[in-house]
Amino acid sequence: MEETEKLKVITGAFNKYLQHLIKTRQFIVDEIKDFAEPKFKAAGYRKPPKIGEKLNVLIIHDAAIGDFVLQSGAIREFRRLYPAAHITLMVNAGSLPLAEHCPHVDEIILNEQHYNPIAFNELYEWNLSVAKKLLPRHYHICYAFVHRPNTALLTYMSGAKIRIAHLPEEVLTTFVLGYDANKNRDAFDSNAMLKSTLESFSTKLLSMYTYGGHVVDTHFSFVDHALRAPVANRELELWYNPLDMSNAKNLLEPARRPIYALGMGGREKRKHYPPELYAKLVEKILLEDPEATFVILGGGKADSESAQIFKQNLDEKIFNKHVINLTNKTNYRLSAAILSLCDMYIGNDTGIMHVAAAAKCPVLCPNCFPADLPINRADYVRFFSPYHVPSVTIQPSHAMDSCAVNQPYIQYGCRSHKPHCILHIEVEKVFEGYKILKERIAEKNITPIYIS
């Protein structure tokens, strides 16, 4: 069968299922395999590679920058294990600035799809357009760092013979499309659909929370548990170029040591410690470190608004002398270079925090998840803690009444969509954490500390 004919046969099966999906408005995960699997076999996609044939490896990542950084070490390990393979990395737009300088992959594919759980037919159509780019590459193996059901489906639609992914907890086998999400929010369980799609579309699943106490251990489990190969290096990486470092040094030229990065933004509002409280914290720190410089990082409207509130709550002379505001002046790659030159990151639990840890910048983080909530399988705060760097995390001592009852979607803490439980962390407690962190830095102790 010619290559063009193979592609036509497989995409024809996917198109046929799309019409079925539009008609029934139900996505039943095993049905698509009934349409497509015979075509994959007929086109030779299920045959093992020939002796001497160059392996094609696909790595799919579909989450935000913090998750991408936490997977950087595993990507390096894939290259070590497949030194001669052609490795393709698929990322979203947020991760692209760091990914595009990754030395361990041969090709990067940008997947710009925005996830909408109640429009799965549209996600399917997008997957089909992406699959048309992937199928001619004849991937032998796909490693999927998956957070979304449509990405789990894409691992199958890529045509890869071996598909390895992680396994979330909940189960759902049928997903009904087209309801009003605002009225039925509790009825939709994205994690449940994710598990069902992964179970059906993966050839090997690794159970989350089984392989160590940190999410990075889970990512390395692709190597040491799925492939039964020892991990040579369990550190993370950041990929920026010499120009980024030169620009970082120029931006920090006015700064005096110690240099503390401030991160007051992030996608999830419940994780935002108020910028006016950060201003009070800075005042306290300056009493102890009178020469300190604070560098505000972040991009977007929320970060700009936080920086403005921070400025309004800080004496103008202090701000002009001790603060460098870089909001919306850097991307993640330049921010990574800047963080590698800083003495501490002080800020919210967000992607830039994980970039800081990967840059070996110690972390002080007010965290929204209360210390007294029940632990379900893994402690979220510890599972996603700053990795292999001195860190102090400050938590509210207890959950607010409206957050004290768990629900499946947010298993580990504050359920609000705005700053809530985190508001009960006093500045004095964060300052206490600052002093503890300075001691940990002096001791070079990377065991994380949690206080409440």
C-alpha positions as CSV (number, residue, x, y, z in Angstrom):
1,M,0.0,0.0,0.0
2,E,1.4,3.4,-1.0
3,E,2.0,6.0,1.7
4,T,-0.7,8.3,0.4
5,E,-3.1,5.5,0.3
6,K,-2.3,4.5,3.9
7,L,-2.9,8.0,5.1
8,K,-6.2,8.1,3.1
9,V,-7.4,4.8,4.6
10,I,-6.7,5.8,8.2
11,T,-8.0,9.4,8.0
12,G,-11.0,8.0,6.3
13,A,-11.8,5.9,9.3
14,F,-11.3,8.8,11.6
15,N,-13.6,11.0,9.5
16,K,-16.2,8.3,9.6
17,Y,-16.1,8.3,13.3
18,L,-16.3,12.1,13.4
19,Q,-19.7,11.8,11.6
20,H,-20.8,9.2,14.1
21,L,-19.7,11.5,16.9
22,I,-21.6,14.5,15.5
23,K,-24.7,12.4,15.2
24,T,-24.7,10.6,18.6
25,R,-23.0,13.4,20.6
26,Q,-21.5,10.7,22.7
27,F,-17.8,9.9,22.8
28,I,-17.4,6.2,23.8
29,V,-13.7,5.5,24.0
30,D,-13.7,2.0,22.6
31,E,-15.8,2.8,19.6
32,I,-13.2,4.7,17.7
33,K,-10.8,1.7,17.9
34,D,-13.5,-0.3,16.1
35,F,-13.4,2.2,13.3
36,A,-9.6,2.8,13.2
37,E,-7.7,-0.3,14.5
38,P,-8.3,-2.5,11.4
39,K,-7.1,0.3,9.2
40,F,-3.9,0.8,11.3
41,K,-3.1,-2.9,11.0
42,A,-3.8,-3.0,7.3
43,A,-1.5,0.0,6.7
44,G,1.4,-1.6,8.7
45,Y,1.3,0.7,11.7
46,R,1.2,-2.2,14.1
47,K,4.3,-4.0,12.8
48,P,7.5,-3.9,14.9
49,P,10.4,-1.9,13.5
50,K,12.8,-3.7,11.1
51,I,16.3,-4.5,12.2
52,G,18.4,-1.4,11.7
53,E,15.4,0.8,11.1
54,K,15.7,4.3,12.8
55,L,13.3,4.7,15.6
56,N,10.8,7.5,15.6
57,V,9.8,8.7,19.1
58,L,7.0,11.1,19.9
59,I,6.8,12.9,23.2
60,I,3.5,14.7,23.8
61,H,3.1,17.4,26.5
62,D,-0.2,19.3,26.9
63,A,0.1,21.3,30.2
64,A,1.5,24.6,31.4
65,I,5.1,25.7,31.8
66,G,5.5,24.4,35.3
67,D,4.6,20.9,34.3
68,F,6.8,21.1,31.3
69,V,9.9,22.1,33.4
70,L,9.1,19.2,35.8
71,Q,9.3,16.8,32.8
72,S,12.6,18.2,31.4
73,G,14.8,15.6,33.1
74,A,12.7,12.7,31.6
75,I,13.1,14.3,28.1
76,R,16.9,14.2,28.6
77,E,16.7,10.6,29.6
78,F,14.8,9.6,26.5
79,R,17.6,11.0,24.4
80,R,20.2,9.0,26.4
81,L,18.2,5.8,25.9
82,Y,17.5,6.5,22.2
83,P,20.7,8.3,21.0
84,A,20.1,7.6,17.3
85,A,16.3,8.0,17.2
86,H,14.4,10.9,15.6
87,I,12.6,12.4,18.6
88,T,9.6,14.8,18.1
89,L,8.4,16.9,21.0
90,M,4.8,18.3,20.9
91,V,4.1,21.3,23.2
92,N,1.6,24.1,23.6
93,A,2.4,27.8,23.1
94,G,3.1,28.4,26.7
95,S,6.0,25.9,26.8
96,L,7.4,26.7,23.4
97,P,9.9,29.4,24.5
98,L,11.8,26.9,26.7
99,A,11.2,23.9,24.5
100,E,12.6,25.4,21.3
101,H,16.1,25.3,22.6
102,C,15.9,21.8,24.0
103,P,19.0,19.9,22.8
104,H,17.5,16.5,23.2
105,V,14.9,16.5,20.5
106,D,15.1,16.7,16.7
107,E,11.8,18.4,16.0
108,I,9.1,20.4,17.8
109,I,5.5,20.5,16.8
110,L,3.3,23.2,18.3
111,N,-0.2,22.2,19.3
112,E,-2.3,25.4,19.8
113,Q,-5.6,23.8,20.6
114,H,-7.4,25.4,23.6
115,Y,-9.1,22.7,25.7
116,N,-12.9,22.9,26.0
117,P,-14.4,19.8,27.7
118,I,-17.9,20.4,26.4
119,A,-16.9,20.7,22.8
120,F,-15.2,17.4,22.4
121,N,-16.3,17.0,18.7
122,E,-14.3,20.2,17.9
123,L,-11.3,18.8,19.8
124,Y,-11.6,15.6,17.8
125,E,-11.6,17.6,14.6
126,W,-8.5,19.4,15.7
127,N,-6.8,16.1,16.7
128,L,-7.6,14.9,13.2
129,S,-5.8,17.8,11.6
130,V,-2.8,17.2,13.9
131,A,-2.9,13.5,13.2
132,K,-2.5,14.1,9.5
133,K,0.9,15.7,10.3
134,L,1.9,12.9,12.6
135,L,0.8,9.8,10.7
136,P,3.4,10.0,7.8
137,R,6.2,9.9,10.4
138,H,5.3,6.4,11.5
139,Y,6.1,6.7,15.2
140,H,7.2,3.6,16.9
141,I,6.8,4.9,20.4
142,C,4.7,7.7,22.0
143,Y,5.4,8.9,25.5
144,A,2.4,11.0,26.7
145,F,2.6,13.5,29.6
146,V,-1.2,13.8,29.5
147,H,-3.6,16.1,31.4
148,R,-6.5,16.2,29.0
149,P,-8.8,13.5,27.4
150,N,-8.3,14.9,23.9
151,T,-4.5,14.5,24.3
152,A,-5.0,10.9,25.4
153,L,-7.0,10.4,22.2
154,L,-4.2,12.1,20.1
155,T,-1.7,9.5,21.4
156,Y,-3.8,6.9,19.6
157,M,-4.5,9.0,16.5
158,S,-0.7,9.6,16.1
159,G,-0.4,6.0,14.9
160,A,2.3,5.0,17.3
161,K,2.5,1.3,17.9
162,I,3.6,1.6,21.6
163,R,1.8,4.3,23.7
164,I,2.9,4.9,27.3
165,A,1.1,7.3,29.6
166,H,0.2,7.9,33.3
167,L,-3.0,6.6,34.9
168,P,-5.3,9.0,36.9
169,E,-7.7,7.6,39.4
170,E,-11.3,7.9,38.4
171,V,-13.3,5.9,35.8
172,L,-15.9,6.9,33.2
173,T,-16.5,5.0,30.0
174,T,-19.0,7.3,28.2
175,F,-18.9,11.0,27.9
176,V,-22.1,12.8,26.8
177,L,-21.5,16.0,24.9
178,G,-23.5,19.2,24.5
179,Y,-24.9,20.0,28.0
180,D,-24.8,23.4,29.7
181,A,-21.5,23.3,31.7
182,N,-22.6,26.1,34.0
183,K,-25.6,24.1,35.2
184,N,-23.9,20.7,35.2
185,R,-20.4,21.5,36.3
186,D,-20.5,18.9,39.1
187,A,-21.6,16.2,36.6
188,F,-18.5,16.5,34.5
189,D,-15.4,14.9,35.7
190,S,-12.5,15.6,33.4
191,N,-10.2,13.3,35.3
192,A,-12.6,10.4,34.9
193,M,-12.8,10.9,31.2
194,L,-9.0,11.2,31.1
195,K,-8.6,7.8,32.7
196,S,-11.0,6.1,30.5
197,T,-9.4,7.4,27.3
198,L,-5.9,6.5,28.6
199,E,-7.0,3.0,29.5
200,S,-8.3,2.5,26.0
201,F,-5.7,4.2,24.0
202,S,-2.4,3.4,25.8
203,T,-0.5,0.1,25.5
204,K,1.1,0.7,28.9
205,L,-0.1,2.7,31.9
206,L,1.8,3.9,34.9
207,S,-0.2,4.6,38.1
208,M,0.2,8.2,39.4
209,Y,1.5,8.6,42.9
210,T,3.1,5.1,43.0
211,Y,6.6,6.0,42.0
212,G,8.0,8.2,44.7
213,G,6.8,11.3,46.6
214,H,7.2,13.9,43.9
215,V,5.7,14.4,40.5
216,V,9.2,14.4,39.0
217,D,9.6,10.8,40.2
218,T,6.4,10.0,38.3
219,H,7.9,11.5,35.1
220,F,11.1,9.5,35.5
221,S,8.9,6.4,35.9
222,F,8.6,6.4,32.1
223,V,12.2,5.3,32.2
224,D,12.9,3.3,35.3
225,H,9.5,1.5,35.5
226,A,8.1,1.5,31.9
227,L,11.4,0.8,30.2
228,R,13.1,-0.9,33.2
229,A,16.2,1.3,32.6
230,P,18.1,3.1,35.3
231,V,17.8,6.9,35.4
232,A,21.3,8.4,35.0
233,N,20.5,11.9,36.2
234,R,17.5,12.9,38.3
235,E,18.0,16.7,38.0
236,L,15.8,19.0,35.9
237,E,17.0,21.2,33.1
238,L,16.3,24.7,31.6
239,W,17.1,25.5,28.0
240,Y,18.1,29.1,27.3
241,N,20.8,30.4,25.1
242,P,23.9,32.7,25.7
243,L,21.9,35.8,24.5
244,D,19.3,35.1,27.1
245,M,22.0,35.1,29.8
246,S,23.5,38.2,28.4
247,N,20.1,40.0,28.5
248,A,19.5,38.7,32.0
249,K,22.7,40.2,33.2
250,N,22.0,43.5,31.6
251,L,18.5,43.7,33.2
252,L,20.0,42.9,36.6
253,E,23.0,45.3,36.2
254,P,21.5,47.9,38.6
255,A,20.8,45.2,41.3
256,R,22.6,44.8,44.5
257,R,23.0,41.5,46.3
258,P,21.0,39.7,47.5
259,I,18.7,39.6,44.5
260,Y,15.2,38.2,45.3
261,A,12.8,37.4,42.5
262,L,9.1,38.2,43.2
263,G,6.3,36.1,41.5
264,M,2.9,37.5,42.3
265,G,0.8,36.1,39.4
266,G,-0.2,32.7,38.1
267,R,-3.2,31.2,36.3
268,E,-5.1,30.1,39.4
269,K,-6.3,33.0,41.5
270,R,-6.7,31.0,44.6
271,K,-2.9,30.6,44.7
272,H,-2.4,34.4,44.7
273,Y,-1.0,35.8,47.9
274,P,-2.1,39.5,48.0
275,P,0.5,41.9,46.5
276,E,-0.1,44.4,49.4
277,L,1.1,41.7,51.8
278,Y,4.1,41.1,49.6
279,A,4.9,44.8,50.0
280,K,4.8,44.4,53.8
281,L,7.0,41.4,53.5
282,V,9.6,43.3,51.5
283,E,9.6,46.0,54.1
284,K,10.4,43.4,56.8
285,I,13.1,41.8,54.7
286,L,14.8,45.2,54.0
287,L,15.2,45.7,57.8
288,E,17.3,42.5,57.8
289,D,18.9,42.8,54.3
290,P,19.0,46.6,53.7
291,E,20.9,46.2,50.3
292,A,18.4,43.6,48.8
293,T,17.0,44.0,45.3
294,F,13.6,42.6,44.4
295,V,12.9,41.7,40.8
296,I,9.3,41.3,39.8
297,L,8.7,38.7,37.1
298,G,5.6,37.6,35.2
299,G,3.6,38.5,32.2
300,G,0.0,39.2,31.4
301,K,-2.8,41.4,32.8
302,A,-2.9,39.8,36.3
303,D,0.8,40.1,36.8
304,S,0.7,43.8,35.8
305,E,-2.2,44.5,38.1
306,S,-0.4,42.8,41.0
307,A,2.8,44.7,40.3
308,Q,0.8,48.0,40.4
309,I,-0.9,47.2,43.7
310,F,2.5,46.1,45.1
311,K,4.0,49.5,44.1
312,Q,1.0,51.4,45.5
313,N,1.6,49.7,48.9
314,L,5.3,50.3,49.1
315,D,7.1,53.6,49.8
316,E,8.1,55.3,46.6
317,K,11.7,55.7,47.6
318,I,12.0,52.1,48.6
319,F,10.4,51.0,45.3
320,N,12.7,53.1,43.2
321,K,15.8,52.0,45.1
322,H,15.1,48.3,45.6
323,V,12.7,47.1,43.0
324,I,13.2,46.2,39.3
325,N,9.8,45.7,37.6
326,L,10.2,43.3,34.7
327,T,6.5,42.3,34.3
328,N,5.7,41.8,30.6
329,K,9.4,42.4,29.7
330,T,10.5,38.8,29.6
331,N,9.4,35.4,28.4
332,Y,9.9,32.1,30.3
333,R,13.3,31.5,28.7
334,L,14.7,34.9,29.8
335,S,13.0,34.6,33.2
336,A,14.8,31.3,33.6
337,A,18.1,32.9,32.9
338,I,17.3,35.7,35.4
339,L,16.3,33.2,38.1
340,S,19.6,31.4,37.7
341,L,21.2,34.7,38.8
342,C,18.9,35.3,41.8
343,D,19.5,34.3,45.4
344,M,15.8,33.5,46.2
345,Y,12.4,33.2,44.6
346,I,9.6,34.6,46.8
347,G,6.2,34.1,45.3
348,N,3.1,32.1,44.4
349,D,2.8,28.4,43.7
350,T,2.9,28.7,39.9
351,G,4.9,27.8,36.8
352,I,7.6,30.4,37.5
353,M,8.2,28.8,40.9
354,H,9.1,25.5,39.2
355,V,11.3,27.4,36.8
356,A,13.1,29.0,39.8
357,A,13.7,25.6,41.4
358,A,15.0,24.1,38.1
359,A,17.4,27.2,38.0
360,K,18.6,26.2,41.5
361,C,17.1,29.3,43.0
362,P,15.8,28.7,46.6
363,V,12.0,29.1,47.0
364,L,9.8,30.8,49.6
365,C,6.2,30.2,48.8
366,P,2.9,31.1,50.5
367,N,0.6,28.2,49.5
368,C,-3.2,28.2,49.3
369,F,-3.7,24.6,50.4
370,P,-4.4,24.4,54.1
371,A,-2.4,22.1,56.4
372,D,-5.3,20.4,58.0
373,L,-7.1,19.0,55.0
374,P,-7.3,15.2,54.5
375,I,-4.6,13.7,52.2
376,N,-6.0,11.8,49.2
377,R,-3.4,9.4,47.8
378,A,-0.7,12.1,47.6
379,D,-0.1,15.3,49.4
380,Y,-0.5,17.9,46.7
381,V,1.7,20.5,48.4
382,R,4.6,18.0,48.7
383,F,3.9,16.2,45.4
384,F,4.4,19.5,43.5
385,S,7.0,21.1,45.9
386,P,10.1,22.9,44.6
387,Y,12.3,20.2,43.4
388,H,15.9,19.6,44.7
389,V,16.4,23.1,46.0
390,P,16.2,24.7,49.5
391,S,12.6,25.7,50.0
392,V,10.1,26.8,52.6
393,T,6.3,26.5,52.0
394,I,3.9,28.4,54.2
395,Q,0.3,27.0,54.4
396,P,-2.8,28.3,56.1
397,S,-3.2,26.3,59.4
398,H,-6.8,25.3,58.5
399,A,-9.3,25.3,55.7
400,M,-12.1,27.8,55.6
401,D,-15.5,26.3,56.2
402,S,-16.5,26.4,52.6
403,C,-13.4,24.5,51.5
404,A,-13.3,21.9,54.3
405,V,-15.2,19.3,52.3
406,N,-13.3,17.7,49.4
407,Q,-14.8,17.3,45.9
408,P,-13.2,15.2,43.1
409,Y,-12.0,18.0,40.9
410,I,-10.0,19.8,43.6
411,Q,-8.9,17.0,45.9
412,Y,-6.3,18.7,48.0
413,G,-7.4,22.1,49.3
414,C,-8.9,25.5,48.6
415,R,-11.9,25.2,46.3
416,S,-12.2,28.9,45.6
417,H,-11.7,30.6,42.2
418,K,-10.2,33.7,43.9
419,P,-7.7,34.2,46.8
420,H,-9.4,32.6,49.8
421,C,-7.7,30.3,52.3
422,I,-4.3,31.8,51.4
423,L,-5.6,35.2,52.9
424,H,-5.2,33.7,56.3
425,I,-1.4,33.4,56.1
426,E,0.0,36.3,58.1
427,V,3.0,38.3,56.8
428,E,4.9,37.5,60.0
429,K,4.6,33.8,59.2
430,V,6.0,34.3,55.7
431,F,8.9,36.4,57.2
432,E,9.5,33.5,59.6
433,G,9.8,31.3,56.6
434,Y,12.2,33.7,55.0
435,K,14.6,33.5,57.9
436,I,14.3,29.7,58.0
437,L,15.1,29.5,54.3
438,K,18.2,31.6,54.7
439,E,19.4,29.1,57.2
440,R,18.6,26.2,54.9
441,I,20.5,28.0,52.1
442,A,23.6,28.4,54.3
443,E,23.4,24.7,55.2
444,K,22.8,23.7,51.6
445,N,19.9,21.6,52.8
446,I,17.4,20.8,50.1
447,T,14.9,19.0,52.3
448,P,11.8,21.1,52.0
449,I,10.2,22.7,55.1
450,Y,6.5,23.3,55.5
451,I,5.1,25.7,58.2
452,S,1.6,26.7,59.1
